[in-house]
Amino acid sequence: MIRAGLGFGALGFLAGAMLGPLRELVLAPRLGGMAAALMEAVVMAVLLWLAARATLPRHADARGRAVIAVIALLVVLLAEFALAWVFVATGLTVGRAPRSLAEQAPGVVLLFWLVALPFLVRR
């Protein structure tokens, strides 16, 4: 279960790490921050579902799925904090206006989706 949680969390973070720059550099300047965040969230929801299908064991009980969900959430949150720290330490955040709470809301919803998927996805 630990390996599945680590794998699921890593895939979720990597998907976000690839889509985040696309959102910031391509979509947000053309469509606005909120539209870009919503478009990214739709793609992320699908990618998280695919990651869950790829990493979850076939016969995990409810307790095992809970372990997977918690580990995946911790992996994503720790990796996000580390990446944010790197961006601040290197000065990459200086030129970007902070995202509004509305633009951040889809990300919070995606965290709930990440935690729910181990209970929803069956292979």
C-alpha positions as CSV (number, residue, x, y, z in Angstrom):
1,M,0.0,0.0,0.0
2,I,2.9,2.3,0.7
3,R,4.4,1.8,-2.7
4,A,1.0,2.5,-4.3
5,G,0.5,5.7,-2.3
6,L,4.0,6.9,-3.2
7,G,3.4,6.1,-6.9
8,F,0.0,7.7,-7.0
9,G,1.2,10.8,-5.2
10,A,4.2,11.1,-7.4
11,L,2.2,10.8,-10.6
12,G,-0.3,13.4,-9.3
13,F,2.5,15.8,-8.5
14,L,4.3,15.3,-11.8
15,A,1.1,15.9,-13.8
16,G,0.6,19.2,-11.9
17,A,4.2,20.1,-12.3
18,M,3.8,19.7,-16.1
19,L,0.5,21.5,-16.3
20,G,1.3,24.4,-14.0
21,P,3.8,26.1,-16.3
22,L,1.4,25.5,-19.3
23,R,-1.3,27.2,-17.3
24,E,0.9,30.1,-16.2
25,L,2.8,30.7,-19.4
26,V,0.3,29.8,-22.2
27,L,-3.3,29.8,-20.9
28,A,-3.5,32.5,-18.2
29,P,-2.1,35.3,-20.4
30,R,-4.6,34.5,-23.2
31,L,-7.7,33.4,-21.3
32,G,-7.3,34.8,-17.8
33,G,-6.3,33.2,-14.6
34,M,-9.6,31.7,-13.6
35,A,-10.3,30.1,-17.1
36,A,-6.8,28.7,-17.1
37,A,-7.2,27.3,-13.6
38,L,-10.5,25.6,-14.6
39,M,-9.1,24.2,-17.8
40,E,-6.1,22.8,-15.9
41,A,-8.4,21.3,-13.2
42,V,-10.4,19.3,-15.8
43,V,-7.2,17.8,-17.3
44,M,-5.8,17.2,-13.9
45,A,-9.0,15.4,-12.8
46,V,-8.7,13.0,-15.7
47,L,-4.9,12.5,-15.2
48,L,-5.4,11.7,-11.5
49,W,-8.1,9.2,-12.4
50,L,-5.7,7.5,-14.9
51,A,-2.9,7.6,-12.3
52,A,-5.2,6.0,-9.7
53,R,-6.1,3.2,-12.2
54,A,-2.5,2.6,-13.0
55,T,-1.2,2.5,-9.4
56,L,-3.9,1.1,-7.2
57,P,-3.7,-2.6,-6.3
58,R,-6.5,-4.8,-7.5
59,H,-7.7,-6.1,-4.2
60,A,-7.2,-3.3,-1.7
61,D,-9.5,-3.2,1.3
62,A,-10.9,0.1,2.7
63,R,-8.0,0.4,5.2
64,G,-5.4,-0.1,2.4
65,R,-7.2,2.5,0.2
66,A,-7.1,5.0,3.1
67,V,-3.3,4.4,3.6
68,I,-2.9,5.0,-0.2
69,A,-4.9,8.2,0.0
70,V,-3.1,9.7,3.0
71,I,0.4,8.8,1.5
72,A,-0.5,10.3,-1.9
73,L,-1.8,13.5,-0.3
74,L,1.4,13.8,1.8
75,V,3.6,13.3,-1.2
76,V,1.7,15.9,-3.2
77,L,1.7,18.5,-0.4
78,L,5.3,18.0,0.5
79,A,6.4,18.2,-3.1
80,E,4.3,21.3,-3.7
81,F,5.8,23.0,-0.6
82,A,9.3,22.1,-1.8
83,L,8.7,23.4,-5.3
84,A,7.2,26.6,-3.9
85,W,10.2,27.1,-1.7
86,V,12.5,26.6,-4.7
87,F,10.5,29.2,-6.7
88,V,10.7,31.7,-3.9
89,A,14.4,31.0,-3.2
90,T,15.4,31.5,-6.8
91,G,13.2,34.6,-7.4
92,L,11.0,33.0,-10.0
93,T,7.8,34.2,-8.1
94,V,8.8,37.8,-8.2
95,G,7.4,38.6,-11.7
96,R,4.1,36.8,-11.2
97,A,1.1,38.3,-9.5
98,P,-0.3,36.0,-6.7
99,R,-3.2,33.8,-7.7
100,S,-6.5,34.8,-6.3
101,L,-8.4,32.6,-3.9
102,A,-10.9,31.8,-6.7
103,E,-8.0,30.7,-8.9
104,Q,-6.6,28.5,-6.1
105,A,-10.0,26.8,-5.4
106,P,-9.8,24.3,-8.2
107,G,-6.5,23.0,-6.7
108,V,-8.2,22.5,-3.4
109,V,-11.0,20.5,-5.0
110,L,-8.4,18.4,-6.8
111,L,-6.8,17.5,-3.5
112,F,-10.1,16.2,-2.3
113,W,-10.4,14.3,-5.7
114,L,-6.9,12.8,-5.1
115,V,-8.0,11.5,-1.7
116,A,-11.3,10.2,-2.9
117,L,-10.0,8.4,-6.0
118,P,-8.5,5.4,-4.1
119,F,-12.1,4.7,-2.8
120,L,-13.8,5.3,-6.2
121,V,-11.5,3.6,-8.7
122,R,-11.7,-0.1,-9.4
123,R,-9.5,-1.9,-11.8
